């Protein structure tokens, strides 16, 4: 009888696990907390199955689910442009048309990012809005606090928001210094409350600063010393930023203010100043051809549902010449892997630059099968040695570059608040393609050797790849 009971229990447990795994595959493309559910199922199969069928697969809490799509200022008709069908997809999904009235300057070194970021802060006359995922008590963090205090005391409206998880260790005392100087600070969904631990996904991964509603610094770099500094070290990360003047900066201001209101419950009125025309003819550093067509794409619960998945998969599936990717963490959704594989099979030049060793070893292990499979098909997998590559970019044909805070992983596709800038002007596409080739020349070709320990660890980490 004892053996029969054990057999029946094992059978029930196995059946419950199979049912739950099938439900995970069928219910959603991405189940939040899949690893936790698997552990619960293995420990208490019947109870775990019942709990999963009731609560599993819920993508977000009501506060995130009920967020409306952020309303971005629309460019004037003379400013608006929709020549790309990819831009048209975003427009159909409810985002404004791309705008021509922008000046874009790429900053691709730690020194130029530092200079551009603090130059923007110094230039603020009326309003300065800053958000970053990670802020730490280093030279850049302390200098940022000092500058913000000075600006607030001079009468500039200063607002600083940091993510409650990414900047969990950043000192409250430093934030209070800005408040005491007359500025305003907040943490995006802090995790100090126990209830917040249920929603560690949907973090605000955006990084940008907006001055006076018409000038912005935006990209994937956190405002930290190991990414932007006047004195880079051997291990300083590889990243880049974008300095934008014009319509797109005003739209980024709208994204920030929406996040601020969501986090604090206090509505902040967007300034109604007219967006100045970009004087490309008279600006000494800008040629007339450098007026850049940009489209701002908010990703996450405040953007069109799964808009990044729609845009990036469509772009890859339509590519005829090249798909070039730079990402620190390469853990793509299954459909993205299939799209890249099909692109390689039809002769598209698919290249992926990623760090040989990132700052997240589990993510490196989880990517192993993805990069190996694509390499075997003929894609160029390129490992950047010796330092962390934190840049994020998707370049497709001669049509578009998607740049911003989104990595090529499931967390950015489905779980984080991100901001992505679509660049449609040929001169900037060529500039970023040239930078890609410069990075590629420093890379090691092909994935790391396929060893049994790496295979086993890769399978184990991919169980919870969405959590990475």
N, C-alpha and C positions, 0 to 999 in steps of 0.2 A: 504493500500500500504506500509505503514511504517513497519507493522508486516511482510509482505511478504519479504521486503528487508532484515530485520533482519534475518528472517528464511533462506533465500537464502545465506546470508553472513555466517551464522553459518554452513550451510551445506557445502559450499565451503571450509571453514576453516577446518572442520572435514575431508573432503575428501582429502584435501592437506596434512593434518597431517598423515592420514593413508597411503597415497602414499609415503610420505617421510620416515615414519617408516619402511614400507616394503622395500624401496630402501636401507635403512641403514642395514637391516638384510641380504639382498641378495647381495649387492654390495661388501661388505668386511666383514671379520670376526671381524674387529676392525676399527671403524670409529673415526678418530681423531676429537676432539672437538664436540662430539655428544651432550653434554649438551648445548653448545652455539647454535648449529643448532636447537635444540628443542625449546629454548627460542625464537629464531627468527621466527620459524614456528608458534608458538602460538601467537606472537604479530602481524605478517604480513603474514598470511598463503600463499596467492598466490605468493607474492614476495619472501618469504623465500623458498618456494618449488623450484621456478625457480633458485634461487641462489644455493641451495643445489645440484640440478641436474647438474649444470654447474661446481661448485667448490667443492662440498662435496665429502668426501671420499678420497681426495688426501692425500696420506700418508706422503709426505715430499716435501720440496722444492727441486728445481733442483740441488742445490749444494750438498745436501745429496744423492739424487737419483742417481746422476752421479758418486758417489764415487765407485771406484773399490774395490774388495775384497783385503784386505791387504795381501801382499806376505810374508809368514812366512818362515824363513830358515828351510829347510828340514833336518831331522836327517840323518846321514850316515846309510847305510843299516845295518851295524852291531849294530847300536843304535836303529833302528826303530823296532816297534812291533805292530802288529794288531791281537791280539788274540780275543778281544771282538768284537762282531758284531756291538755294539754301536759305538765303535771307527771306524769301517769300514764305518758306515753311514757318519760320519764327513769327512772321507777321500774321499768318493764318492762325497761329496758336495764341495770338493776342498781344504780341510785343510790337513796339513801334518799328517803322521802317528804318533801315540804316540811314545815317546822316553824313553828309559830305563836310559839314562845317566843323571840322576837327583838325587840330595840329597834333601829330603823334611823333614823339621822340622815344626811340628805344634806348634803354640804358642797360648795358650788358656786362658791367664789371662791378665788383663790390664798391669801388671808389665812386663810380658815377651814380650808383643807386643811393649811396649815402648823401652825396652832394645834391642830387635831385630831390630827394625826400626832404632834407632839411631846408633846401632852398624854397620848396613849396610852403613849408611851415612859416618861414620868415616872410613870405610874400602875402600872407593872409591879412586882410584889412578889416573884414567884418565878421566872417564865420570860418571856423576850422573844425572839420569833422574827421575823426580817425577811428578806424577799426582794424584790429589785428587778431589773428588766432592765438599767436604766442607772443607774450611780452615777458621779459625776464629782467632781473636786477643786474644788468650789465652796463657797459659804457653807453651804448645806444639807448637803452631803456631809461637810464638816469638823465641823459642829455635830453631825451624827448620830454620827460616830465618837467625839467627845468624850462625848456622852451615853451611848453604849454602854459606853465605858470606865468611866465613873462607875458605871453600873449593875452591870457585872461586878465591880468592886472592892467594891461593897456587898453582894455575895453573890447577886445575881440571875443565873440561868442565861441567858446571852446567846448567841444564834446568828444570824449574819449570812451570808446567801448572795446572791451576785450572779451574773448570767449571764456565762459565760466569753467570749461574743462581745460582747454589749451593753455590758459594763463592761470591755472589753479594756484600755482605757487607764487604768483606775483603779489608783492606786498600791498595790503590794503592801505598801509601808511602812505605809500607813494601816490596811490589814487586820491587819498584824502588831501594831499598837498595841492592837487589841482582843484579840488572842490573848495579848499580854503582860499585859493587865489581868485575864486569867482567863476571857475569852470564847472563842467558837469562830467561825471564819470559813472559808468555802470558796467556790470558783468552780464554778458548774454547768457541767460539761463544758468545761474550758478548752481553748483552741485552740492552746496552745503546742506540743503534740505534732503532728507532721506528719499522723498518722493522723486527727486530728480535723477536718482541712480537708475530708475527704470527707463530713462530717456537720454542715455549717454550718446545715442545716435542723434542725428539732426543738430550737430554742432555747427557753429558759425565759423566756417573756414575761410571767410573772405578777408582780404587784406587790401586796404586802400585808405587814402587821405584825400579830402576834397577841400579846397580853399575858395571861399567866396562864391561857390556854386558854379564856377566856370573853369576851374583848373584842378586836375587830379593826378595823383600818383597811384598806380594800381598794378597788380601782378600776383605772383605766387609767393613772393618773399615776405617772411615775417620781419618785423622791425627789430632785429636783433643783431648783435655784433658779429656772429659767425656767418651772417649773410651780407651785411652792408657795413663797410668800414673803410676808412682812409688808409689803413695799414693792414691789408690782407695777409693772412698767414698761409702756410702750405695746405692747411686743412679747411680754409674758408670755403664755404659751399659755392657751387656754380648755380647761378640764378640770373634772372633779369627782371626789369620792371618797365613800365610804360608811363610816360609823362604825357597827359592828354589835356589840351585846351579846347573848349568848345562844347557842342551839344552833348556829347557822350559824358562829359564831366557833370553836367546838370542832371543827367539821368542817373549817374552813380550817386549823386546827392539824394535823389529820391529813394534809392535802395537803402542807403544808410538811415534816413529818417524813418522809413517804414520799420526797419529793425529796431531802431531806438524806441519807437512808440510801442512795438510789440513787447519789448523787454521791460520797459519802465511803466507802461500804461499811460504815458504822457504824450499827447500829440504835439508835434513840433511843426509849425507852419513852414513850408518850403518858401524860400525867398522868391519874390516875383520879378527880380531883375531880368531884363532882356538878355538873352545869350549873345555876347558880342561876336561879330563876324571875325573869322580868323584872317588876319592881315598877312596872307602868305606872300604878297608881292613885296611888301616893305620890311618884313621881318628879316634881319640880317642873316639868320641861320637857316632859313627855310626857303626852298625854291617853290615856285608856283605849283609845280606838279606834286608837291608834298601835302596838299590838302587831302586828308585821308578819310575814306568812307568806313565808318565803324557802326557796329550794332551791339548794344549792351544786352546781355542775356543773364537775367537772374535765375539761378538754379536752386531748387529746393522747394519747400512747402509754400514759399511766396512767389514762385514762378509757375509757368505752365507745367502741368504734370509731366514728369519724365522728359522734359524738353531736350536735355543734353543727350539722352539716349536716342531720341528721334533725329536730332541734327547730326550727331557724330556717325550713327549707323548709316543714315542716308548718304552722307558725304563719302564714307568709305565704300559703300556698295556701288556708288556711281563713279568712283575714281577711275581714270583711264591711264594716268601717267605715274603718279606717286602718292604715297601716304607715308609721311614722315612724322614720327612721334617722339617727343621727349617727355619722360615721366620719372619721378623718383620711385614710384610703386606701381608695378605692372601686374595688376590682378583684375583683368577685365571680366565683364559678364560673359556668359557662354555665347550669346549672340554676337558680341563684339569679336570674340576669338574666331567664330565661324566667318564673319564678314572679312576679317583680315586674311584668313586662310583662302577664301574665295578670291580676294583681290590678288594674292600671290599667284594663284592658279591661272588667272586670266592675264598675267604678265605685268601687273602693276608693281612698281618699285616700292616695296614696303620695307621701311627701316625703323628701328626702335632703339633709341639711346636711353640707357638707364644706368644707375650707379653699380659698379661691381659689388660694393658693399654699402648698403644704405644705413640709415640710423635705426632701422627696424628689421632685425634679423628674421623674425617670423614672416614678414612680407617678402623678404628675399627668398626664403625657402618655398613659400607658396607660389611664387612666380615661376618656379623651375620648369614645371611641365608645360606651361604656356609658351615660354621662350624656346624650349627644346622643340616642341611640335612645330612652331613657326619656322625655326631655323631649318628643320628637316625638310620643310616644304620649299625653302629657297628664300625666305625673308632674311634681311640683314639685321641680326641682333647684335647690338654694340654696347659693350660694357665700358663705362668710364672709370678708369682706375684711380686709386689713391685718395679721392675726395668725393663728397656727396654731391650728386646732381639733383637739385631741387626744382629746376625749371619745369614748366608744363606747357606743352605745345602740341597741336595737331595741325599739320600742314597738308592740304589736299590739292593736288594738281597745281595749276596757276590761279586757282579760284579763291581760296580762302585760307587764312590761318586763324585757328581758335586758340586764344591765349587767356591766361588768368590764373585763378586759384585752383582749378579742377585738375586732379590727377587722373590718369587712365586706370581707375580702379572702381570697384563697386561702391565704395563709400562715397566717392564724388559723384558717380552716376545717380545714386539713389538715396543716400543717407545724410549728406551734408548740405548746408547752405553754402553756395559758391557764387562767384560772379565771373562770367566769361565774356571776353571781348572778341567779336568776330571782325577780322581785318580783311577788307576786300580790295584795297589799293595795291596795284602791282609792285610799286616801288618798295613798300614795306614787306610784302611777301618775299620779294627777292632778297631784301636785307636779312630777314630771318632765315631764309634758306641758306644764305652764305654763312651765317653764324652756325647753323646746324652742321654744315660741311666742316667748318673749323673744329667744332667739337668732335665730329666723327673721326677726324685725322688723329685725335688723341686716344681713341677708343681701342679696346681689344675686340676682335671680331669673334662672334659666336658665344653661346652660353658656356657656363662652367662645365667641366667634365661630368658626365652622367654616372655617378657612383651610387651604390646601393644605399648607403646612409642618407645621401641627398634625396634619393627617390622616396625612401620611407618617411623622412622628415617632411618632404614636400607634400605627401599624401596627408600626413597628420595635420599639418598647418592649413591645408586647403579645406579641412572640415569646417573651420571657422573663418574662411576667407572674407566673408562679409564683415566680420567684426574687426578685421585688420584695417 
